[in-house]
Amino acid sequence: MRVVVGRIGRPHGIRGEVTVEPRTDEPEVRFAPGAVLLIDHPRKALVVESLHWHSGRILLAFEGVETRNEAEELRNVLLEVERSDDETPEDPDEYYDSALVDCAVHLADGAAIGTVIDVIHLPSQELLSVQTLDGREVLIPFVSEIVPTVDIKARRITITPPPGLLDD
């Protein structure tokens, strides 16, 4: 299964480096030198030449991308990796986005709410985007106080929302 692990941002400097918006909790693993990242672009794949952090941002250099103009052509390209379907993060309290999407969402009393359609990553926290049974989209903060139970095998997430979170 192909999963998105980042998005290329703007070029940095004149030697082809780019900033990367990570979409993984394991950037040192996914963007390690020698890693092959799949892209929907004429190049089809990029091989990481180097990774370093600068002012809290990831900077990557790719093999064969040597100028600022070449780096600019890659702006906004999604970086993907091939991952086996049964791979899971090392931390038992972490989940891959692909494992959460399409999970059924229920209240603690068993009432059905809807289905997860996306996971939104913000600087402060993650949100579950849930399509409710009546067709609305609601954003659920993905924190243990509101989402106490995630059962990936059963494809079921239990929530205990505060008053007003699910209201129109």
N, C-alpha and C positions, 0 to 999 in steps of 0.2 A: 504494500500500500504506500502511495506517495503522500507525504505530509509536508506542510509548509513549516519551515524552521526560521524563516526570516524574510525581510524585504530590503532590497538595496536602496539606500538613500542617495544623497548627493556625493559627488566626488570629493576627495580630500587631497589637496596638494596637486602636483603636476605629474606624478609618477604612476597614476592609475589606481591608487587606493580609493576605497569607497567606505562610507558609513553604512552600517547595517542595523536595522531595527529588528532585534531578535524576537522570535516567536517560539522560543524554547527555553526551558529552565536549565538546559545543559549547553550553553554557548561554547564553552571550552572544548566540549566533545564534538558537537556538530560542526564547528568551524575550525577544527584543528588543522594544522598544515597537512596537506595531502588528502583532506576530505574532498569527496566529489559531491557537488551540489547540482541537482538537476534544475533546468530552467526551460520555460517556454520562450525560446529565443533562437535565432539561427545558430548560435553556438551550441545549444542543446545541453551543455554541462560546463561547469566551472570547477577548476581544481584550486583549492585554497593554497596559496603560497606562504602567506603569513597572517597572523592575527595579533593585534595588540589593542590595548585600551588607551583612549585619549580623552581626558575630561569626561569620564563616565560613559563614553561611547565606544562601540566596537568598530575598529577599522580593519578591513580585510584587503589583502592584495591577492589577485588571482593570476595564475599562470597565463601568460599571453595577453594580459591587459596591462599595457605599459604607459599609456598616456591618459591625460585628463579627458580628452575627447572619447577615447574608448570606454572609459569609466562612465562618462555621461550617457552613453548609449545604453547602459545597463540600469539607469535610474528607474526605480519602481518595479523592477523585475522581482518576482517571488522566488525564493530559494527553497527547494524541496529536497528531501532525502527519501530513499526507499527504506521502509521500515516493515518488519514482519508484523502481522496482525496480532500476534500474541505477546509482543514486547510491551513491557510496562516500565514506568519510572521506578528508580530504586526506592524512593520514599513512598510508603504505602498511602500517605495522605495526598499524593499528587496524582493527577490524571492527565492523559493526553486529551486534547480537544476532541480528536476523532472518536474517542471512547465515550465522551459525554453527549455528543450530537446524536439525536434521535432517541435519547433516553426519555422514558415517560416520567412526568413530574406529578407527584401526589402530595397532599397534605398529610400530616401525621395521623389523622383519622381515616386515611385511605381515599379521600375524595380526589378524583382526577382533576388536574389543573391543565395539563397540556403536554407539549413535547419540546425538548431543547432543540433549537434550530441553529444556534451559534454560541461561541464563547468569545466574549469581548475582553481584550486585555487593556486595562488602563494602568497608568503609572502607580496608582494606589491600591488597586485590587482588580479582580476579575469579576465579570458579570455573566450570568447565564441568560441568554436571550431565549425566551420561552414563548412559543405559539400556543395561546390558550385554546380551549375547546370552542370558544365563541369567535375565534379568528383574530383576537388582539395579540399584540406583541408586548410582553412585560419583561422588564429587566430585573433579575434576581441577583443581589450581591452574593457572590460565591464565598461565603464565610461560614464557619462552623455553627455560629449561633442561628443562622437562617437555613443553612443546608446541613443538617446533622448527619444525614445518611446518604451515601452514594453506593449503590450496588451495581457495579458494572456488569457482572454476570447475569443478573436479572434485568438489566437495562432499566433500572428504576432509581429515581432520586426522590427523597422525602424532604419537604421543606416545612419550616415553621415561620411563616412570614409575620412581620409586625403589622399591626393594624394599618390599613390604607395601602399597603404595598400592591395588592392585587386589584384594588378598586379601579373603576373606569376613570 
